Amino acid sequence: MSAEQRQQQRLDISRHAVRLFAEQGVAATSGEQIAQAAGVSERTFWRYFPHKESCVEPLLTKMVDAFCVVLRAWPPERELIDHLRDAYSPVLDTASDDDVDAVLAVVRLTHDEPALRAAYLVLRERAEHALADVLAERMGLPADSIDVRVRAAAASAVLRVATDDVARASANGITAEALNGHREHMATAVSQILGASTP
C-alpha cells in the first residue's frame, strides 16, 4: 500500500469514527467498532491510531492544511482579505461537502468530550508551527522570531474561533450561506492580524 493509500485509509477511518462518536459518544465507542465500520482489522486500526480519540486528527489536519495552503498561495501583489475571500475553504477538497460537515462535527464534539478536546488542542499547537513556517517565509523573518510566533498564534486563534462559530451554526448541516459567512469572518479577522504586518 502506498503512502497516499495509507493516508486515504486513515482519513476514511476518521470519518467513520466521527460518525460513531457523534451517534453514541466517545466513551461508548470502541476501537473495534470503528475498525468494523471502516472495514479494516483491529490490528490495522491500532497501527494507525495510538488511541481512539486520535482518530479525529486526519479530519482536523485537513482543516489546518487548507488554511496553510491558502496562506502559501497568497500573491504578493494582492490584498490578503481579497485572497482569503476567494480561496479559503474549511477543507482542501471543496468538492466534498461530507468532509466539511465531518470537520465541523469534530469541532462540535470537542466541546463536550474532554478526550477529543485534548487531541484538538495538541493539533492546534502543531498548527501554530506550520503557520509560523508559512508566515516566516512571507515576512522574511526566522520562524522562531517573536513577531512570527505571535502572529501565527493569533492566526491560529482566529481559525479556532471562526470554526467554532460556523460549527455551532451548522449543527444540521453546512449551508452555502454559513460557509460564505465563515469565509468572510476569516478573511476580515486574519487580514487585520497579518495584512498590515507583512510585505
KOLKOL-868578 format. One record per residue (C-alpha): residue number from 1; y, z, x; residue in one letter. Coordinates in pm, whole numbers, plus 50000, padded with zeros to 5 digits. Each point is the difference from the previous one (the first is absolute). Example, Ala and Ser with C-alpha at 12.3 -4.5 7.8 and 13.67 -1.06 7.14 Angstrom:
BEGIN
<site><resi>1</resi><yy>49550</yy><zz>50780</zz><xx>51230</xx><resn>a</resn></site>
<site><resi>2</resi><yy>50344</yy><zz>49934</zz><xx>50137</xx><resn>s</resn></site>
END
This chain:
BEGIN
<site><resi>1</resi><yy>50000</yy><zz>50000</zz><xx>50000</xx><resn>m</resn></site>
<site><resi>2</resi><yy>50340</yy><zz>49900</zz><xx>50138</xx><resn>s</resn></site>
<site><resi>3</resi><yy>50290</yy><zz>50241</zz><xx>50037</xx><resn>a</resn></site>
<site><resi>4</resi><yy>50173</yy><zz>49822</zz><xx>49712</xx><resn>e</resn></site>
<site><resi>5</resi><yy>49692</yy><zz>50042</zz><xx>49778</xx><resn>q</resn></site>
<site><resi>6</resi><yy>49977</yy><zz>50368</zz><xx>50090</xx><resn>r</resn></site>
<site><resi>7</resi><yy>50367</yy><zz>50048</zz><xx>49917</xx><resn>q</resn></site>
<site><resi>8</resi><yy>49949</yy><zz>49826</zz><xx>49665</xx><resn>q</resn></site>
<site><resi>9</resi><yy>49697</yy><zz>50219</zz><xx>49926</xx><resn>q</resn></site>
<site><resi>10</resi><yy>50199</yy><zz>50315</zz><xx>50075</xx><resn>r</resn></site>
<site><resi>11</resi><yy>50273</yy><zz>49879</zz><xx>49765</xx><resn>l</resn></site>
<site><resi>12</resi><yy>49746</yy><zz>49928</zz><xx>49727</xx><resn>d</resn></site>
<site><resi>13</resi><yy>49854</yy><zz>50350</zz><xx>50037</xx><resn>i</resn></site>
<site><resi>14</resi><yy>50352</yy><zz>50140</zz><xx>49982</xx><resn>s</resn></site>
<site><resi>15</resi><yy>50062</yy><zz>49822</zz><xx>49670</xx><resn>r</resn></site>
<site><resi>16</resi><yy>49682</yy><zz>50145</zz><xx>49848</xx><resn>h</resn></site>
<site><resi>17</resi><yy>50079</yy><zz>50346</zz><xx>50132</xx><resn>a</resn></site>
<site><resi>18</resi><yy>50349</yy><zz>50000</zz><xx>49846</xx><resn>v</resn></site>
<site><resi>19</resi><yy>49859</yy><zz>49893</zz><xx>49664</xx><resn>r</resn></site>
<site><resi>20</resi><yy>49746</yy><zz>50283</zz><xx>50006</xx><resn>l</resn></site>
<site><resi>21</resi><yy>50255</yy><zz>50254</zz><xx>50121</xx><resn>f</resn></site>
<site><resi>22</resi><yy>50232</yy><zz>49901</zz><xx>49715</xx><resn>a</resn></site>
<site><resi>23</resi><yy>49722</yy><zz>50015</zz><xx>49740</xx><resn>e</resn></site>
<site><resi>24</resi><yy>49829</yy><zz>50325</zz><xx>50096</xx><resn>q</resn></site>
<site><resi>25</resi><yy>50204</yy><zz>50172</zz><xx>50270</xx><resn>g</resn></site>
<site><resi>26</resi><yy>49939</yy><zz>50033</zz><xx>50372</xx><resn>v</resn></site>
<site><resi>27</resi><yy>49786</yy><zz>50316</zz><xx>49981</xx><resn>a</resn></site>
<site><resi>28</resi><yy>49762</yy><zz>49844</zz><xx>49746</xx><resn>a</resn></site>
<site><resi>29</resi><yy>49960</yy><zz>49678</zz><xx>50200</xx><resn>t</resn></site>
<site><resi>30</resi><yy>49740</yy><zz>49985</zz><xx>50276</xx><resn>s</resn></site>
<site><resi>31</resi><yy>49966</yy><zz>49767</zz><xx>50293</xx><resn>g</resn></site>
<site><resi>32</resi><yy>49670</yy><zz>49887</zz><xx>49851</xx><resn>e</resn></site>
<site><resi>33</resi><yy>50172</yy><zz>49897</zz><xx>49676</xx><resn>q</resn></site>
<site><resi>34</resi><yy>50265</yy><zz>49804</zz><xx>50186</xx><resn>i</resn></site>
<site><resi>35</resi><yy>49738</yy><zz>49825</zz><xx>50214</xx><resn>a</resn></site>
<site><resi>36</resi><yy>49798</yy><zz>49905</zz><xx>49691</xx><resn>q</resn></site>
<site><resi>37</resi><yy>50308</yy><zz>49868</zz><xx>49820</xx><resn>a</resn></site>
<site><resi>38</resi><yy>50093</yy><zz>49791</zz><xx>50304</xx><resn>a</resn></site>
<site><resi>39</resi><yy>49644</yy><zz>49874</zz><xx>50051</xx><resn>g</resn></site>
<site><resi>40</resi><yy>49957</yy><zz>50140</zz><xx>50350</xx><resn>v</resn></site>
<site><resi>41</resi><yy>49765</yy><zz>50254</zz><xx>50150</xx><resn>s</resn></site>
<site><resi>42</resi><yy>50109</yy><zz>50360</zz><xx>50051</xx><resn>e</resn></site>
<site><resi>43</resi><yy>49947</yy><zz>49946</zz><xx>50372</xx><resn>r</resn></site>
<site><resi>44</resi><yy>50250</yy><zz>49713</zz><xx>49994</xx><resn>t</resn></site>
<site><resi>45</resi><yy>50242</yy><zz>50205</zz><xx>49794</xx><resn>f</resn></site>
<site><resi>46</resi><yy>50001</yy><zz>50295</zz><xx>50241</xx><resn>w</resn></site>
<site><resi>47</resi><yy>50025</yy><zz>49767</zz><xx>50297</xx><resn>r</resn></site>
<site><resi>48</resi><yy>50328</yy><zz>49868</zz><xx>49861</xx><resn>y</resn></site>
<site><resi>49</resi><yy>50142</yy><zz>50328</zz><xx>49871</xx><resn>f</resn></site>
<site><resi>50</resi><yy>49974</yy><zz>50348</zz><xx>50158</xx><resn>p</resn></site>
<site><resi>51</resi><yy>50057</yy><zz>50162</zz><xx>49659</xx><resn>h</resn></site>
<site><resi>52</resi><yy>50034</yy><zz>49865</zz><xx>49648</xx><resn>k</resn></site>
<site><resi>53</resi><yy>50375</yy><zz>50070</zz><xx>49982</xx><resn>e</resn></site>
<site><resi>54</resi><yy>50058</yy><zz>49759</zz><xx>50288</xx><resn>s</resn></site>
<site><resi>55</resi><yy>49887</yy><zz>49718</zz><xx>49767</xx><resn>c</resn></site>
<site><resi>56</resi><yy>50360</yy><zz>49967</zz><xx>49884</xx><resn>v</resn></site>
<site><resi>57</resi><yy>50122</yy><zz>49900</zz><xx>50345</xx><resn>e</resn></site>
<site><resi>58</resi><yy>49927</yy><zz>49623</zz><xx>49983</xx><resn>p</resn></site>
<site><resi>59</resi><yy>50207</yy><zz>49959</zz><xx>49684</xx><resn>l</resn></site>
<site><resi>60</resi><yy>50284</yy><zz>50219</zz><xx>50124</xx><resn>l</resn></site>
<site><resi>61</resi><yy>49995</yy><zz>49812</zz><xx>50330</xx><resn>t</resn></site>
<site><resi>62</resi><yy>50058</yy><zz>49677</zz><xx>49810</xx><resn>k</resn></site>
<site><resi>63</resi><yy>50320</yy><zz>50149</zz><xx>49863</xx><resn>m</resn></site>
<site><resi>64</resi><yy>50128</yy><zz>50109</zz><xx>50341</xx><resn>v</resn></site>
<site><resi>65</resi><yy>49899</yy><zz>49669</zz><xx>50159</xx><resn>d</resn></site>
<site><resi>66</resi><yy>50190</yy><zz>49809</zz><xx>49731</xx><resn>a</resn></site>
<site><resi>67</resi><yy>50320</yy><zz>50186</zz><xx>50084</xx><resn>f</resn></site>
<site><resi>68</resi><yy>49957</yy><zz>49950</zz><xx>50377</xx><resn>c</resn></site>
<site><resi>69</resi><yy>49924</yy><zz>49629</zz><xx>49962</xx><resn>v</resn></site>
<site><resi>70</resi><yy>50319</yy><zz>49948</zz><xx>49800</xx><resn>v</resn></site>
<site><resi>71</resi><yy>50209</yy><zz>50189</zz><xx>50256</xx><resn>l</resn></site>
<site><resi>72</resi><yy>49852</yy><zz>49796</zz><xx>50285</xx><resn>r</resn></site>
<site><resi>73</resi><yy>50090</yy><zz>49679</zz><xx>49816</xx><resn>a</resn></site>
<site><resi>74</resi><yy>50364</yy><zz>50103</zz><xx>49946</xx><resn>w</resn></site>
<site><resi>75</resi><yy>50208</yy><zz>49702</zz><xx>50126</xx><resn>p</resn></site>
<site><resi>76</resi><yy>50281</yy><zz>50106</zz><xx>50239</xx><resn>p</resn></site>
<site><resi>77</resi><yy>50259</yy><zz>49798</zz><xx>49811</xx><resn>e</resn></site>
<site><resi>78</resi><yy>49916</yy><zz>50144</zz><xx>49657</xx><resn>r</resn></site>
<site><resi>79</resi><yy>50106</yy><zz>50319</zz><xx>49825</xx><resn>e</resn></site>
<site><resi>80</resi><yy>49709</yy><zz>50243</zz><xx>49972</xx><resn>l</resn></site>
<site><resi>81</resi><yy>50063</yy><zz>50068</zz><xx>49632</xx><resn>i</resn></site>
<site><resi>82</resi><yy>49964</yy><zz>49630</zz><xx>49914</xx><resn>d</resn></site>
<site><resi>83</resi><yy>49688</yy><zz>49964</zz><xx>50214</xx><resn>h</resn></site>
<site><resi>84</resi><yy>49829</yy><zz>50299</zz><xx>49834</xx><resn>l</resn></site>
<site><resi>85</resi><yy>50094</yy><zz>49879</zz><xx>49652</xx><resn>r</resn></site>
<site><resi>86</resi><yy>49826</yy><zz>49669</zz><xx>50069</xx><resn>d</resn></site>
<site><resi>87</resi><yy>49707</yy><zz>50104</zz><xx>50215</xx><resn>a</resn></site>
<site><resi>88</resi><yy>49887</yy><zz>50356</zz><xx>49927</xx><resn>y</resn></site>
<site><resi>89</resi><yy>49691</yy><zz>50079</zz><xx>49792</xx><resn>s</resn></site>
<site><resi>90</resi><yy>49800</yy><zz>50328</zz><xx>49982</xx><resn>p</resn></site>
<site><resi>91</resi><yy>49697</yy><zz>49826</zz><xx>50152</xx><resn>v</resn></site>
<site><resi>92</resi><yy>49959</yy><zz>49700</zz><xx>50227</xx><resn>l</resn></site>
<site><resi>93</resi><yy>49800</yy><zz>49790</zz><xx>49753</xx><resn>d</resn></site>
<site><resi>94</resi><yy>50245</yy><zz>49949</zz><xx>49715</xx><resn>t</resn></site>
<site><resi>95</resi><yy>49738</yy><zz>49800</zz><xx>49811</xx><resn>a</resn></site>
<site><resi>96</resi><yy>49795</yy><zz>50315</zz><xx>49948</xx><resn>s</resn></site>
<site><resi>97</resi><yy>50152</yy><zz>50202</zz><xx>49717</xx><resn>d</resn></site>
<site><resi>98</resi><yy>49686</yy><zz>50215</zz><xx>50006</xx><resn>d</resn></site>
<site><resi>99</resi><yy>50081</yy><zz>50119</zz><xx>50351</xx><resn>d</resn></site>
<site><resi>100</resi><yy>50359</yy><zz>50081</zz><xx>49902</xx><resn>v</resn></site>
<site><resi>101</resi><yy>49865</yy><zz>50208</zz><xx>49711</xx><resn>d</resn></site>
<site><resi>102</resi><yy>49741</yy><zz>50163</zz><xx>50227</xx><resn>a</resn></site>
<site><resi>103</resi><yy>50261</yy><zz>50095</zz><xx>50262</xx><resn>v</resn></site>
<site><resi>104</resi><yy>50222</yy><zz>50154</zz><xx>49734</xx><resn>l</resn></site>
<site><resi>105</resi><yy>49699</yy><zz>50183</zz><xx>49852</xx><resn>a</resn></site>
<site><resi>106</resi><yy>49932</yy><zz>50156</zz><xx>50341</xx><resn>v</resn></site>
<site><resi>107</resi><yy>50362</yy><zz>50111</zz><xx>50026</xx><resn>v</resn></site>
<site><resi>108</resi><yy>49979</yy><zz>50166</zz><xx>49657</xx><resn>r</resn></site>
<site><resi>109</resi><yy>49674</yy><zz>50172</zz><xx>50093</xx><resn>l</resn></site>
<site><resi>110</resi><yy>50153</yy><zz>50152</zz><xx>50314</xx><resn>t</resn></site>
<site><resi>111</resi><yy>50227</yy><zz>50219</zz><xx>49786</xx><resn>h</resn></site>
<site><resi>112</resi><yy>49708</yy><zz>50183</zz><xx>49837</xx><resn>d</resn></site>
<site><resi>113</resi><yy>49728</yy><zz>49974</zz><xx>50263</xx><resn>e</resn></site>
<site><resi>114</resi><yy>50081</yy><zz>50204</zz><xx>50314</xx><resn>p</resn></site>
<site><resi>115</resi><yy>49731</yy><zz>49831</zz><xx>50209</xx><resn>a</resn></site>
<site><resi>116</resi><yy>50140</yy><zz>49656</zz><xx>49923</xx><resn>l</resn></site>
<site><resi>117</resi><yy>50350</yy><zz>50129</zz><xx>50065</xx><resn>r</resn></site>
<site><resi>118</resi><yy>49893</yy><zz>50110</zz><xx>50346</xx><resn>a</resn></site>
<site><resi>119</resi><yy>49853</yy><zz>49656</zz><xx>50075</xx><resn>a</resn></site>
<site><resi>120</resi><yy>50319</yy><zz>49839</zz><xx>49867</xx><resn>y</resn></site>
<site><resi>121</resi><yy>50226</yy><zz>50212</zz><xx>50222</xx><resn>l</resn></site>
<site><resi>122</resi><yy>49792</yy><zz>49926</zz><xx>50311</xx><resn>v</resn></site>
<site><resi>123</resi><yy>50035</yy><zz>49630</zz><xx>49928</xx><resn>l</resn></site>
<site><resi>124</resi><yy>50374</yy><zz>50044</zz><xx>49943</xx><resn>r</resn></site>
<site><resi>125</resi><yy>50034</yy><zz>50152</zz><xx>50346</xx><resn>e</resn></site>
<site><resi>126</resi><yy>49816</yy><zz>49706</zz><xx>50152</xx><resn>r</resn></site>
<site><resi>127</resi><yy>50222</yy><zz>49766</zz><xx>49799</xx><resn>a</resn></site>
<site><resi>128</resi><yy>50310</yy><zz>50145</zz><xx>50165</xx><resn>e</resn></site>
<site><resi>129</resi><yy>49865</yy><zz>49894</zz><xx>50339</xx><resn>h</resn></site>
<site><resi>130</resi><yy>49939</yy><zz>49646</zz><xx>49872</xx><resn>a</resn></site>
<site><resi>131</resi><yy>50349</yy><zz>49986</zz><xx>49852</xx><resn>l</resn></site>
<site><resi>132</resi><yy>50147</yy><zz>50131</zz><xx>50325</xx><resn>a</resn></site>
<site><resi>133</resi><yy>49836</yy><zz>49715</zz><xx>50192</xx><resn>d</resn></site>
<site><resi>134</resi><yy>50149</yy><zz>49746</zz><xx>49759</xx><resn>v</resn></site>
<site><resi>135</resi><yy>50347</yy><zz>50156</zz><xx>50011</xx><resn>l</resn></site>
<site><resi>136</resi><yy>49996</yy><zz>50046</zz><xx>50377</xx><resn>a</resn></site>
<site><resi>137</resi><yy>49952</yy><zz>49629</zz><xx>50050</xx><resn>e</resn></site>
<site><resi>138</resi><yy>50275</yy><zz>49924</zz><xx>49750</xx><resn>r</resn></site>
<site><resi>139</resi><yy>50244</yy><zz>50253</zz><xx>50148</xx><resn>m</resn></site>
<site><resi>140</resi><yy>49922</yy><zz>49929</zz><xx>50364</xx><resn>g</resn></site>
<site><resi>141</resi><yy>49918</yy><zz>50365</zz><xx>50066</xx><resn>l</resn></site>
<site><resi>142</resi><yy>49687</yy><zz>50188</zz><xx>50109</xx><resn>p</resn></site>
<site><resi>143</resi><yy>49771</yy><zz>50094</zz><xx>49710</xx><resn>a</resn></site>
<site><resi>144</resi><yy>50021</yy><zz>50367</zz><xx>50098</xx><resn>d</resn></site>
<site><resi>145</resi><yy>50380</yy><zz>50015</zz><xx>50000</xx><resn>s</resn></site>
<site><resi>146</resi><yy>50154</yy><zz>50244</zz><xx>49754</xx><resn>i</resn></site>
<site><resi>147</resi><yy>50195</yy><zz>49729</zz><xx>49816</xx><resn>d</resn></site>
<site><resi>148</resi><yy>49687</yy><zz>49794</zz><xx>49940</xx><resn>v</resn></site>
<site><resi>149</resi><yy>49784</yy><zz>50297</zz><xx>49901</xx><resn>r</resn></site>
<site><resi>150</resi><yy>50257</yy><zz>50138</zz><xx>49755</xx><resn>v</resn></site>
<site><resi>151</resi><yy>50046</yy><zz>49663</zz><xx>49832</xx><resn>r</resn></site>
<site><resi>152</resi><yy>49624</yy><zz>49944</zz><xx>49987</xx><resn>a</resn></site>
<site><resi>153</resi><yy>49957</yy><zz>50340</zz><xx>49833</xx><resn>a</resn></site>
<site><resi>154</resi><yy>50278</yy><zz>49921</zz><xx>49754</xx><resn>a</resn></site>
<site><resi>155</resi><yy>49851</yy><zz>49659</zz><xx>49917</xx><resn>a</resn></site>
<site><resi>156</resi><yy>49659</yy><zz>50161</zz><xx>49949</xx><resn>s</resn></site>
<site><resi>157</resi><yy>50155</yy><zz>50256</zz><xx>49767</xx><resn>a</resn></site>
<site><resi>158</resi><yy>50167</yy><zz>49722</zz><xx>49798</xx><resn>v</resn></site>
<site><resi>159</resi><yy>49665</yy><zz>49824</zz><xx>49970</xx><resn>l</resn></site>
<site><resi>160</resi><yy>49833</yy><zz>50321</zz><xx>49882</xx><resn>r</resn></site>
<site><resi>161</resi><yy>50266</yy><zz>50092</zz><xx>49743</xx><resn>v</resn></site>
<site><resi>162</resi><yy>50034</yy><zz>49649</zz><xx>49861</xx><resn>a</resn></site>
<site><resi>163</resi><yy>49623</yy><zz>49961</zz><xx>49975</xx><resn>t</resn></site>
<site><resi>164</resi><yy>49965</yy><zz>50338</zz><xx>49828</xx><resn>d</resn></site>
<site><resi>165</resi><yy>50261</yy><zz>49885</zz><xx>49749</xx><resn>d</resn></site>
<site><resi>166</resi><yy>49835</yy><zz>49668</zz><xx>49916</xx><resn>v</resn></site>
<site><resi>167</resi><yy>49657</yy><zz>50165</zz><xx>49989</xx><resn>a</resn></site>
<site><resi>168</resi><yy>50119</yy><zz>50243</zz><xx>49733</xx><resn>r</resn></site>
<site><resi>169</resi><yy>50162</yy><zz>49717</zz><xx>49803</xx><resn>a</resn></site>
<site><resi>170</resi><yy>49684</yy><zz>49788</zz><xx>50018</xx><resn>s</resn></site>
<site><resi>171</resi><yy>49735</yy><zz>50244</zz><xx>49882</xx><resn>a</resn></site>
<site><resi>172</resi><yy>49887</yy><zz>49743</zz><xx>49741</xx><resn>n</resn></site>
<site><resi>173</resi><yy>50012</yy><zz>49707</zz><xx>50241</xx><resn>g</resn></site>
<site><resi>174</resi><yy>50264</yy><zz>49831</zz><xx>50209</xx><resn>i</resn></site>
<site><resi>175</resi><yy>50246</yy><zz>49769</zz><xx>49828</xx><resn>t</resn></site>
<site><resi>176</resi><yy>50224</yy><zz>49732</zz><xx>50148</xx><resn>a</resn></site>
<site><resi>177</resi><yy>50301</yy><zz>50206</zz><xx>49894</xx><resn>e</resn></site>
<site><resi>178</resi><yy>49873</yy><zz>50313</zz><xx>50176</xx><resn>a</resn></site>
<site><resi>179</resi><yy>49911</yy><zz>49803</zz><xx>50313</xx><resn>l</resn></site>
<site><resi>180</resi><yy>50342</yy><zz>49834</zz><xx>50012</xx><resn>n</resn></site>
<site><resi>181</resi><yy>50169</yy><zz>50339</zz><xx>49955</xx><resn>g</resn></site>
<site><resi>182</resi><yy>49789</yy><zz>50145</zz><xx>50281</xx><resn>h</resn></site>
<site><resi>183</resi><yy>50093</yy><zz>49711</zz><xx>50228</xx><resn>r</resn></site>
<site><resi>184</resi><yy>50370</yy><zz>50044</zz><xx>49922</xx><resn>e</resn></site>
<site><resi>185</resi><yy>49989</yy><zz>50377</zz><xx>50067</xx><resn>h</resn></site>
<site><resi>186</resi><yy>49819</yy><zz>49940</zz><xx>50329</xx><resn>m</resn></site>
<site><resi>187</resi><yy>50241</yy><zz>49727</zz><xx>50108</xx><resn>a</resn></site>
<site><resi>188</resi><yy>50309</yy><zz>50205</zz><xx>49924</xx><resn>t</resn></site>
<site><resi>189</resi><yy>49879</yy><zz>50326</zz><xx>50156</xx><resn>a</resn></site>
<site><resi>190</resi><yy>49844</yy><zz>49853</zz><xx>50313</xx><resn>v</resn></site>
<site><resi>191</resi><yy>50294</yy><zz>49769</zz><xx>50069</xx><resn>s</resn></site>
<site><resi>192</resi><yy>50235</yy><zz>50299</zz><xx>49979</xx><resn>q</resn></site>
<site><resi>193</resi><yy>49792</yy><zz>50182</zz><xx>50261</xx><resn>i</resn></site>
<site><resi>194</resi><yy>49928</yy><zz>49709</zz><xx>50232</xx><resn>l</resn></site>
<site><resi>195</resi><yy>50233</yy><zz>49714</zz><xx>49925</xx><resn>g</resn></site>
<site><resi>196</resi><yy>50318</yy><zz>50139</zz><xx>50153</xx><resn>a</resn></site>
<site><resi>197</resi><yy>49818</yy><zz>50142</zz><xx>50301</xx><resn>s</resn></site>
<site><resi>198</resi><yy>49810</yy><zz>49698</zz><xx>50128</xx><resn>t</resn></site>
<site><resi>199</resi><yy>50141</yy><zz>49689</zz><xx>50165</xx><resn>p</resn></site>
END
